[in-house]
């Protein structure tokens, strides 16, 4: 159950943050939080990461649905005692659902976290990357344990 709760928390946090950004900022408006380090910059991103393949919304919806299906299948494959893998998948699922809803509703993803040295992104993206990072970390730890034995 904590895994489903994490998915829901990620999804709702992402959607609420995007709602607030859309209410408080105009598209392309940027507000410095830490000048030249971190800004809130409202971008409507019609593409994938870094804006690639802009305006290919049907492709992104279909591919996201496929990824969601893979996450659900993978989740069922991990034993209950592999909680870290399940949490990683919950982070990825919550993020994927958040960006999917944007694409279905608007045809683009709302991005707003701007560190000035990287393209603008959102909380769903953060959750997806954290989930992938957690899986990589766990796989690396498993490999290290195997070598030690």
Secondary structure, 3 states (H helix, E strand, C coil): CHHHHHHHHHHHHHHHHHHHHHHHCCCCCEEEEECCCEEEEEEEECCCHHHCCCCCHHHHHHHHHHHHHHHHHHHHHCCCCCHHHHHHHHHHHHHHHHHHHHHHHHCCEEEEEECCCCCCECHHHHHHHHHHHHHHHHHHHHHHHHHHC
